């Protein structure tokens, strides 16, 4: 018997059915259903024999899914109904008792929370692997000078180790965001029913403990409509992908002949269909392109939940494709980034040559004047005049004569030429977080502590 007199239109089935993409929730749905059945037995809704039948039937369904033998029927709207249908085929009418004291609304929300919690931890672990590789490469290239850039123009010199560690700290924030996301997915919706709770005295705390949740949702309306933890995951992934896009962009630039700062591993590059000499940084370019894809998923889901009335609405079915594609995309991008960082080879001579541009020492010269009592803005103008004069003459700053120096910058003396000695440009940056070797060593020591802490979370 059905509420509806007419069968579903095939066009409605096409837009309404989600099993084509929510099939991947099957392991979580089976875990949840098993815990739910055991709870029903604890509170006396099922007897021991019925529980045993359901446990056996769910094990058989799990085996079919894991072995690829599970068959989806045309009437299976989603994976949750498909599992229940197959369970009932195996164990008979007792299979229909499994749905006692739950709704698909809280069932689906619980499955997604389990999925998000799992993948947030996977993303965090992958990020930490990439962080470890960046720290390792920084240690290997501790004292390699290179130019730092603003506006993609040479600005001030830094050590390559310092530059690599900048990406490390961005990723650390990404790892923290995914940790927060996992934490937010620790609130269990199951037991909230369709929206108002259920008509049975259930053991929600017991199910939560079995499934690994930390808390149970305190409000049934909020529980079935909450997708904040999905938005949290998409937001964390969008920011992380944006960081990876910036890393990828630098690798594309640095591996070009114009920069020649590094060479990417052959395993993460491709050739040209027409130009035999080409080595294209395709993986790094794709890091750039994946970011807006994930950002679009975040924006789209914000659009889905925007102004959505409580409690459950079918609109929320749209959470899954945005979530699943984001999970696949960010994990793929993190894997590729780790492969490139692990295999990239840097060109020390080319980096040093670029870092040897004396214009990069202009700020140090201005600071020399400041130390002699000249206001910084005035010092800035004096050094700008020296730069302009040297460019007009076509000579390096250190090639200006003492007479020229005396005319253009009377406050300067032979110490000016000492400042232009290349090593001083880097080692003068002694402030906390600066690029001086001692400060970089502090970063690396702190980074090792962080990596050890992160590793302990998965032990």
C-alpha positions as CSV (number, residue, x, y, z in Angstrom):
1,X,0.0,0.0,0.0
2,X,1.3,3.4,-0.9
3,X,0.2,7.0,-0.2
4,X,0.4,7.6,-4.0
5,X,-2.1,6.3,-6.6
6,X,0.1,6.9,-9.6
7,X,3.6,5.5,-10.2
8,X,6.6,7.8,-10.2
9,X,7.3,9.5,-13.5
10,X,10.7,8.4,-15.0
11,X,11.7,12.0,-15.1
12,X,11.1,12.4,-11.4
13,X,13.1,9.3,-10.7
14,X,16.0,10.7,-12.7
15,X,16.1,13.9,-10.6
16,X,15.3,12.3,-7.3
17,X,17.5,9.2,-7.3
18,X,20.9,9.5,-5.6
19,X,22.2,6.0,-5.6
20,X,24.5,6.8,-8.5
21,X,26.6,8.9,-6.2
22,X,25.7,8.0,-2.6
23,X,26.7,4.4,-3.0
24,X,30.1,5.3,-1.5
25,X,28.3,5.8,1.9
26,X,27.5,2.1,2.0
27,X,30.3,1.2,4.6
28,X,29.1,3.9,6.9
29,X,25.5,3.0,6.5
30,X,26.3,-0.6,7.3
31,X,28.2,0.4,10.4
32,X,25.4,2.7,11.5
33,X,22.7,0.0,10.9
34,X,24.6,-2.6,12.9
35,X,25.0,-0.2,15.8
36,X,21.3,0.8,15.5
37,X,20.2,-2.9,15.5
38,X,22.2,-3.6,18.6
39,X,20.7,-0.6,20.4
40,X,17.2,-1.8,19.5
41,X,18.0,-5.1,21.1
42,X,19.4,-3.4,24.2
43,X,16.2,-1.4,24.8
44,X,13.9,-4.4,24.1
45,X,12.6,-3.6,20.7
46,X,14.3,-6.6,19.1
47,X,14.9,-10.0,20.7
48,X,18.2,-11.8,20.6
49,X,17.1,-14.0,17.6
50,X,16.0,-11.0,15.6
51,X,19.3,-9.2,16.3
52,X,21.3,-12.3,15.3
53,X,19.4,-12.4,12.0
54,X,20.0,-8.7,11.3
55,X,23.7,-9.0,12.2
56,X,24.0,-12.0,9.8
57,X,22.1,-10.2,7.1
58,X,24.1,-7.0,7.4
59,X,27.3,-9.0,7.2
60,X,26.1,-10.7,4.0
61,X,25.3,-7.3,2.5
62,X,28.7,-6.0,3.5
63,X,30.4,-9.0,1.9
64,X,28.4,-8.4,-1.4
65,X,29.3,-4.7,-1.5
66,X,33.0,-5.4,-0.7
67,X,33.2,-8.1,-3.4
68,X,31.3,-6.1,-6.0
69,X,28.4,-8.5,-6.0
70,X,25.8,-6.1,-4.7
71,X,23.1,-5.4,-7.3
72,X,21.2,-2.2,-7.4
73,X,17.5,-2.4,-8.4
74,X,15.7,0.1,-10.5
75,X,13.5,1.0,-7.5
76,X,16.5,1.7,-5.2
77,X,16.3,5.4,-4.7
78,X,19.5,5.6,-2.6
79,X,22.0,3.3,-1.0
80,X,20.2,3.4,2.3
81,X,17.0,1.9,0.8
82,X,19.0,-0.5,-1.4
83,X,20.7,-1.9,1.7
84,X,17.5,-2.3,3.6
85,X,15.8,-3.9,0.5
86,X,18.6,-6.4,0.2
87,X,18.7,-7.1,3.9
88,X,15.0,-7.9,3.9
89,X,15.6,-10.2,0.9
90,X,18.2,-12.1,2.9
91,X,16.6,-12.3,6.4
92,X,12.9,-11.8,5.6
93,X,10.4,-9.6,7.4
94,X,12.7,-9.0,10.3
95,X,14.6,-6.7,8.0
96,X,11.8,-4.3,8.1
97,X,12.3,-3.8,11.8
98,X,15.7,-2.3,11.4
99,X,14.2,1.1,10.5
100,X,12.3,1.3,13.8
101,X,13.2,4.5,15.7
102,X,15.0,6.2,12.9
103,X,14.3,8.1,9.7
104,X,16.2,8.5,6.5
105,X,16.7,12.1,7.6
106,X,18.8,11.3,10.6
107,X,20.2,8.1,8.9
108,X,21.6,10.1,6.0
109,X,22.9,12.9,8.2
110,X,24.7,10.3,10.4
111,X,26.3,8.6,7.4
112,X,27.6,11.9,6.0
113,X,29.0,12.9,9.4
114,X,30.9,9.5,9.6
115,X,32.2,10.1,6.1
116,X,33.3,13.6,6.7
117,X,35.0,12.7,10.0
118,X,36.9,9.9,8.2
119,X,38.0,12.0,5.2
120,X,38.9,15.0,7.3
121,X,41.4,12.8,9.2
122,X,42.7,11.5,5.9
123,X,43.2,15.0,4.5
124,X,45.0,16.1,7.7
125,X,47.3,13.1,7.5
126,X,48.1,13.8,3.8
127,X,48.8,17.5,4.6
128,X,51.2,16.5,7.3
129,X,53.0,14.2,4.9
130,X,53.5,17.2,2.6
131,X,54.5,19.4,5.5
132,X,57.2,16.8,6.4
133,X,58.5,16.8,2.8
134,X,58.7,20.6,2.8
135,X,60.6,20.6,6.1
136,X,62.9,17.9,4.8
137,X,63.7,19.9,1.6
138,X,64.2,23.0,3.7
139,X,66.8,21.3,5.8
140,X,68.5,20.0,2.7
141,X,68.7,23.6,1.3
142,X,69.2,25.5,4.5
143,X,71.7,28.1,3.3
144,X,70.8,28.4,-0.4
145,X,70.1,32.1,-1.2
146,X,67.4,33.1,-3.6
147,X,65.4,36.3,-4.3
148,X,62.2,36.9,-2.5
149,X,59.5,38.6,-4.6
150,X,56.6,41.0,-4.2
151,X,54.5,41.8,-7.3
152,X,56.6,39.1,-8.9
153,X,59.5,41.6,-8.9
154,X,62.7,40.8,-7.0
155,X,62.4,42.4,-3.6
156,X,64.7,41.1,-0.9
157,X,66.9,37.9,-0.6
158,X,65.8,35.0,1.4
159,X,67.1,31.4,1.9
160,X,65.3,28.7,-0.1
161,X,64.7,27.0,3.2
162,X,62.8,30.1,4.5
163,X,60.7,30.2,1.3
164,X,59.8,26.5,1.5
165,X,58.8,26.8,5.1
166,X,56.4,29.6,4.2
167,X,54.4,26.8,2.5
168,X,54.8,24.6,5.6
169,X,53.1,27.1,7.8
170,X,50.2,27.6,5.4
171,X,49.7,23.9,5.4
172,X,49.8,23.8,9.1
173,X,46.8,26.0,9.2
174,X,45.1,23.8,6.7
175,X,45.7,20.8,8.9
176,X,44.2,22.6,11.9
177,X,41.1,23.5,9.8
178,X,40.6,19.8,8.9
179,X,41.0,18.9,12.6
180,X,38.3,21.4,13.4
181,X,36.2,19.9,10.7
182,X,36.6,16.4,12.1
183,X,35.7,17.7,15.5
184,X,32.5,19.3,14.2
185,X,31.5,16.0,12.6
186,X,31.6,14.3,16.0
187,X,28.0,15.2,16.9
188,X,25.7,12.3,16.1
189,X,22.3,13.0,14.4
190,X,21.0,9.5,14.7
191,X,18.0,9.1,17.0
192,X,16.5,12.5,15.9
193,X,14.0,10.8,13.6
194,X,12.5,12.8,10.8
195,X,12.7,16.1,12.7
196,X,11.0,15.7,16.1
197,X,12.6,12.7,17.8
198,X,11.2,9.2,17.9
199,X,8.5,7.5,20.0
200,X,10.9,5.2,21.8
201,X,13.3,5.5,24.7
202,X,16.5,4.8,22.7
203,X,20.1,4.6,23.8
204,X,21.7,7.4,21.7
205,X,24.8,7.6,23.9
206,X,25.4,3.9,23.4
207,X,25.2,4.2,19.6
208,X,27.4,7.2,19.7
209,X,30.1,5.4,21.6
210,X,30.0,2.4,19.3
211,X,30.2,4.6,16.2
212,X,32.9,6.8,17.6
213,X,30.9,10.0,18.0
214,X,31.8,12.2,21.0
215,X,28.3,13.8,21.5
216,X,24.7,13.3,20.4
217,X,22.9,16.2,18.8
218,X,20.8,18.0,21.5
219,X,18.1,19.3,19.1
220,X,16.4,17.0,16.6
221,X,15.4,19.8,14.2
222,X,19.0,21.0,14.0
223,X,20.4,17.5,13.8
224,X,18.6,16.5,10.6
225,X,19.1,19.8,8.8
226,X,22.7,20.4,9.9
227,X,25.3,20.3,7.1
228,X,27.7,22.8,8.7
229,X,30.3,20.0,9.0
230,X,30.1,19.5,5.2
231,X,30.6,23.3,4.7
232,X,33.5,23.1,7.1
233,X,35.1,20.4,5.1
234,X,34.5,22.2,1.8
235,X,35.9,25.4,3.3
236,X,39.0,23.7,4.6
237,X,39.5,22.0,1.3
238,X,39.0,25.3,-0.6
239,X,41.6,27.1,1.4
240,X,44.0,24.2,1.2
241,X,43.5,23.9,-2.5
242,X,44.2,27.6,-2.9
243,X,47.5,27.2,-1.0
244,X,48.4,24.3,-3.3
245,X,47.6,26.5,-6.3
246,X,50.1,29.0,-5.1
247,X,52.7,26.3,-4.6
248,X,51.9,25.0,-8.0
249,X,52.2,28.4,-9.6
250,X,55.7,28.9,-8.1
251,X,56.8,25.5,-9.4
252,X,55.5,26.4,-12.9
253,X,57.5,29.7,-12.8
254,X,60.6,28.3,-11.2
255,X,60.9,25.4,-13.6
256,X,60.7,27.6,-16.7
257,X,63.9,28.5,-18.6
258,X,63.4,32.1,-17.7
259,X,63.7,31.3,-14.0
260,X,65.5,28.0,-14.1
261,X,65.4,27.7,-10.3
262,X,64.4,24.1,-10.3
263,X,63.5,21.0,-12.4
264,X,60.4,19.0,-11.7
265,X,60.7,15.2,-11.6
266,X,60.0,13.6,-15.0
267,X,57.3,11.5,-13.3
268,X,55.2,14.6,-12.8
269,X,55.7,16.2,-16.2
270,X,54.6,15.5,-19.7
271,X,55.8,16.2,-23.2
272,X,54.3,18.0,-26.2
273,X,52.4,16.3,-29.0
274,X,54.3,18.4,-31.6
275,X,57.4,19.8,-29.9
276,X,59.9,17.1,-28.9
277,X,62.0,19.3,-26.6
278,X,59.1,20.2,-24.2
279,X,58.8,19.2,-20.6
280,X,55.5,20.6,-19.4
281,X,54.8,21.1,-15.6
282,X,51.3,19.7,-16.0
283,X,50.9,18.5,-12.5
284,X,51.8,21.9,-11.1
285,X,49.5,23.6,-13.5
286,X,46.6,21.3,-12.4
287,X,47.2,22.3,-8.8
288,X,46.3,25.8,-9.9
289,X,43.2,24.7,-11.8
290,X,41.8,22.4,-9.1
291,X,41.4,25.2,-6.5
292,X,38.6,27.1,-8.2
293,X,36.8,23.8,-8.8
294,X,36.7,23.2,-5.0
295,X,35.8,26.8,-4.3
296,X,32.9,26.4,-6.7
297,X,31.6,23.4,-4.7
298,X,31.8,25.4,-1.5
299,X,29.9,28.3,-3.1
300,X,27.3,25.9,-4.6
301,X,26.5,24.3,-1.2
302,X,26.3,27.6,0.4
303,X,23.7,28.4,-2.2
304,X,21.8,25.1,-1.4
305,X,21.5,25.8,2.3
306,X,21.0,29.5,2.0
307,X,17.5,30.5,3.4
308,X,16.5,26.9,3.6
309,X,13.7,26.5,6.1
310,X,14.0,23.9,8.9
311,X,14.1,21.0,9.0
312,X,14.9,18.5,6.2
313,X,14.4,19.5,2.6
314,X,15.3,17.4,-0.5
315,X,17.7,20.3,-1.4
316,X,20.1,18.7,1.0
317,X,20.6,15.8,-1.3
318,X,22.8,18.1,-3.3
319,X,25.4,18.1,-0.5
320,X,26.9,14.7,-1.6
321,X,28.2,15.4,-5.1
322,X,29.8,18.6,-4.0
323,X,31.4,16.8,-1.0
324,X,32.5,13.7,-2.8
325,X,34.1,15.5,-5.7
326,X,35.9,17.8,-3.3
327,X,37.2,14.9,-1.3
328,X,38.5,13.2,-4.4
329,X,40.0,16.4,-5.8
330,X,41.8,17.6,-2.7
331,X,43.3,14.2,-1.9
332,X,44.5,13.9,-5.6
333,X,46.0,17.4,-5.4
334,X,47.8,16.7,-2.1
335,X,49.2,13.4,-3.5
336,X,50.5,15.2,-6.6
337,X,52.0,18.1,-4.5
338,X,53.9,15.6,-2.3
339,X,55.3,13.8,-5.3
340,X,56.6,17.0,-6.9
341,X,58.1,18.4,-3.7
342,X,59.8,15.0,-3.0
343,X,61.3,14.9,-6.4
344,X,62.0,18.5,-7.4
345,X,65.7,19.4,-7.9
346,X,66.9,23.0,-7.2
347,X,69.6,24.8,-9.2
348,X,71.9,26.4,-6.5
349,X,74.0,28.4,-9.0
350,X,71.0,29.9,-10.7
351,X,69.3,30.8,-7.4
352,X,72.5,32.4,-6.1
353,X,72.9,34.4,-9.3
354,X,69.4,35.8,-9.0
355,X,69.9,36.5,-5.3
356,X,73.1,38.3,-6.1
357,X,71.3,41.3,-7.7
358,X,72.5,44.1,-5.5
359,X,69.2,46.0,-5.9
360,X,67.9,43.5,-3.3
361,X,70.1,45.2,-0.7
362,X,68.5,48.6,-1.1
363,X,66.4,48.2,2.1
364,X,69.6,47.2,4.0
365,X,71.3,50.4,2.8
366,X,68.3,52.5,3.9
367,X,68.4,50.7,7.3
368,X,72.1,51.6,7.6
369,X,71.0,55.3,7.3
370,X,68.3,54.7,9.9
371,X,70.8,53.4,12.4
372,X,72.7,56.7,11.9
373,X,69.7,58.7,12.9
374,X,68.1,59.4,9.5
375,X,64.3,59.1,9.5
376,X,63.3,56.1,7.5
377,X,61.2,58.0,4.9
378,X,64.2,60.3,4.2
379,X,66.5,57.3,4.0
380,X,64.1,55.6,1.6
381,X,64.4,58.6,-0.7
382,X,68.1,58.8,-0.5
383,X,68.6,55.2,-1.5
384,X,65.9,55.5,-4.2
385,X,68.2,58.2,-5.7
386,X,71.2,55.9,-5.5
387,X,69.2,53.2,-7.3
388,X,68.1,55.6,-10.0
389,X,71.6,56.9,-10.5
390,X,73.1,53.4,-10.8
391,X,70.5,52.3,-13.3
392,X,71.1,55.4,-15.4
393,X,74.8,54.7,-15.3
394,X,74.3,51.0,-16.0
395,X,76.4,50.0,-13.0
396,X,75.9,48.0,-9.8
397,X,75.3,49.8,-6.6
398,X,78.7,48.7,-5.3
399,X,80.3,50.3,-8.4
400,X,79.3,53.8,-7.5
401,X,82.4,55.7,-6.5
402,X,83.0,57.3,-3.1
403,X,82.7,60.7,-4.7
404,X,79.3,59.8,-6.2
405,X,78.3,58.5,-2.8
406,X,79.4,61.6,-1.0
407,X,77.4,63.7,-3.4
408,X,74.2,61.6,-3.4
409,X,74.2,60.3,0.2
410,X,76.6,62.3,2.4
411,X,75.6,60.2,5.5
412,X,77.1,57.1,3.9
413,X,80.7,56.0,4.1
414,X,82.7,52.8,3.4
415,X,80.1,50.9,5.5
416,X,77.9,51.2,2.5
417,X,80.1,48.8,0.6
418,X,80.2,46.4,3.5
419,X,76.4,46.2,3.5
420,X,76.5,45.3,-0.2
421,X,78.4,42.2,0.6
422,X,75.9,39.5,-0.2
423,X,75.9,37.5,3.0
424,X,74.9,40.5,5.0
425,X,71.6,40.9,3.2
426,X,70.3,37.6,4.5
427,X,71.9,37.4,7.9
428,X,70.8,40.9,8.8
429,X,67.2,39.7,9.0
430,X,67.4,38.6,12.6
431,X,63.9,39.4,13.8
432,X,61.7,36.5,14.9
433,X,60.4,34.8,11.8
434,X,63.1,36.3,9.6
435,X,65.3,34.6,7.1
436,X,68.6,34.6,9.0
437,X,69.9,31.1,9.4
438,X,69.5,31.1,13.1
439,X,65.8,32.0,12.7
440,X,65.3,29.4,10.0
441,X,66.8,26.8,12.4
442,X,64.2,27.9,15.0
443,X,61.4,27.4,12.4
444,X,62.7,23.9,11.6
445,X,62.9,22.9,15.2
446,X,59.4,24.1,15.9
447,X,58.2,22.3,12.7
448,X,59.7,19.0,13.9
449,X,57.7,19.4,17.2
450,X,54.5,20.1,15.2
451,X,55.1,17.1,13.0
452,X,55.7,14.8,15.9
453,X,52.5,16.1,17.6
454,X,50.5,15.4,14.4
455,X,52.0,12.0,14.0
456,X,50.9,11.1,17.5
457,X,47.3,11.8,16.6
458,X,47.3,8.8,14.2
459,X,49.2,6.3,16.4
